[in-house]
């Protein structure tokens, strides 16, 4: 699989997807299914960091795929913070969020910045 799904923290409250340089939407949906599987039975807040640091470009169809993912996210998923995104990816995600009036998708230039965004949001919205 071109996208590895791992827990990013010891508390198992952040799922990180590590994208290889080349991936397609089939890989994406496999990673999504794996995330659902490892989060099965969860009711506590979980955030997701898609780490696209090594990705050259998004495959065609990103807006539709993101919309589909967003409608299928479990209720316990709060934020999706795409890390390592270049300016084009950030623009696509911001456009997606604006068109669909979704404020749970964010972008960061690094995984550490994504973690900081999640930590700040958790302080503002404790569970």
Backbone torsions as a table, in degrees:
resi	resn	phi	psi	omega
1	UNK	NA	137.7	-177.0
2	UNK	-83.5	-0.7	177.4
3	UNK	-132.7	118.1	179.0
4	UNK	-91.6	133.1	179.7
5	UNK	-108.0	121.5	-178.4
6	UNK	-140.4	157.8	169.4
7	UNK	-76.1	135.1	-178.2
8	UNK	-88.9	-18.3	-176.6
9	UNK	-136.2	159.7	-178.4
10	UNK	-65.0	-28.4	-179.2
11	UNK	-76.9	-6.5	-176.6
12	UNK	53.5	54.4	177.8
13	UNK	-120.8	-4.2	176.3
14	UNK	-132.2	123.2	174.8
15	UNK	-97.7	131.1	177.4
16	UNK	-114.6	133.6	174.0
17	UNK	-105.8	118.6	177.0
18	UNK	-99.1	108.5	-177.8
19	UNK	-85.1	134.5	170.8
20	UNK	-79.1	166.9	-177.3
21	UNK	-56.7	-38.5	-179.0
22	UNK	-112.3	123.9	176.8
23	UNK	-152.2	164.8	177.5
24	UNK	-134.3	-179.5	-175.8
25	UNK	-68.3	-25.9	174.0
26	UNK	-63.4	-42.9	176.2
27	UNK	-60.9	-42.3	-179.7
28	UNK	-58.8	-47.9	-178.5
29	UNK	-69.2	-30.8	174.2
30	UNK	-65.0	-42.3	178.0
31	UNK	-64.6	-39.9	178.0
32	UNK	-61.3	-46.5	179.4
33	UNK	-61.8	-40.3	177.8
34	UNK	-63.7	-40.5	178.4
35	UNK	-62.4	-43.0	177.8
36	UNK	-62.5	-41.8	-179.1
37	UNK	-62.5	-47.0	-177.7
38	UNK	-72.4	-21.2	178.2
39	UNK	-94.3	3.0	-177.5
40	UNK	-57.9	131.6	-179.8
41	UNK	88.0	-4.2	-179.6
42	UNK	-76.3	145.2	171.3
43	UNK	-128.6	-14.3	178.1
44	UNK	-78.9	163.0	-179.0
45	UNK	-61.7	134.9	173.8
46	UNK	-132.7	135.4	175.8
47	UNK	-114.2	160.7	-175.1
48	UNK	-125.3	133.9	174.1
49	UNK	-118.1	98.9	169.2
50	UNK	-74.6	112.8	-177.3
51	UNK	-94.1	96.3	-177.3
52	UNK	-101.2	24.9	-178.5
53	UNK	-51.7	-39.6	-177.1
54	UNK	-92.0	-1.6	-177.5
55	UNK	-77.4	132.6	179.1
56	UNK	-76.9	-43.3	-180.0
57	UNK	-162.0	156.2	176.4
58	UNK	-75.2	142.6	173.3
59	UNK	-65.6	159.0	177.8
60	UNK	-60.5	141.3	177.3
61	UNK	98.8	18.9	-174.8
62	UNK	-62.3	-44.6	-177.1
63	UNK	-59.4	-44.9	179.0
64	UNK	-66.2	-40.6	179.8
65	UNK	-65.9	-42.8	179.2
66	UNK	-62.4	-40.8	178.9
67	UNK	-62.7	-43.9	179.4
68	UNK	-62.1	-43.8	178.6
69	UNK	-61.4	-47.0	-176.0
70	UNK	-60.0	-37.4	-179.9
71	UNK	-73.6	-17.9	-178.4
72	UNK	-102.2	-0.8	-179.8
73	UNK	-67.5	137.4	175.5
74	UNK	-63.5	157.2	-178.1
75	UNK	-60.4	-27.2	-177.3
76	UNK	-78.9	-7.9	176.4
77	UNK	-83.0	123.7	-176.1
78	UNK	-102.0	-57.5	-178.2
79	UNK	-119.2	146.9	168.2
80	UNK	-121.2	112.2	-177.6
81	UNK	-115.5	106.9	-177.7
82	UNK	-79.0	116.8	-175.7
83	UNK	-101.7	142.6	178.1
84	UNK	82.8	15.4	-175.0
85	UNK	-74.9	137.1	175.4
86	UNK	-82.4	178.4	-174.7
87	UNK	-62.8	-34.8	179.8
88	UNK	-69.9	-44.3	178.7
89	UNK	-62.8	-43.5	178.0
90	UNK	-59.2	-41.8	179.8
91	UNK	-64.0	-42.7	179.8
92	UNK	-62.6	-44.5	-178.9
93	UNK	-67.4	-42.3	178.2
94	UNK	-64.4	-39.8	177.1
95	UNK	-63.2	-46.1	177.7
96	UNK	-56.0	-48.0	-177.8
97	UNK	-64.9	-40.7	-179.8
98	UNK	-68.1	-46.9	-178.9
99	UNK	-59.6	-41.6	-175.3
100	UNK	-95.7	2.9	179.9
101	UNK	53.2	51.3	-178.5
102	UNK	-115.8	127.4	179.1
103	UNK	-108.4	8.3	-177.9
104	UNK	-92.0	-2.0	177.8
105	UNK	-107.3	129.0	-179.1
106	UNK	-133.4	172.4	176.2
107	UNK	-129.8	154.8	177.8
108	UNK	-146.8	154.1	179.8
109	UNK	-83.8	-23.1	179.8
110	UNK	-135.6	165.1	175.4
111	UNK	-64.9	-39.3	178.6
112	UNK	-62.2	-39.9	177.2
113	UNK	-65.4	-38.8	177.2
114	UNK	-61.3	-43.4	177.9
115	UNK	-61.4	-40.1	179.8
116	UNK	-65.8	-38.8	177.1
117	UNK	-62.4	-43.9	179.1
118	UNK	-64.5	-45.5	-179.6
119	UNK	-60.4	-42.9	179.3
120	UNK	-64.0	-41.2	179.3
121	UNK	-65.9	-37.5	178.5
122	UNK	-66.6	-33.2	176.3
123	UNK	-69.8	-37.8	179.5
124	UNK	-74.3	-29.6	-176.7
125	UNK	-130.2	68.5	179.6
126	UNK	-65.8	148.8	-179.6
127	UNK	-96.6	NA	NA
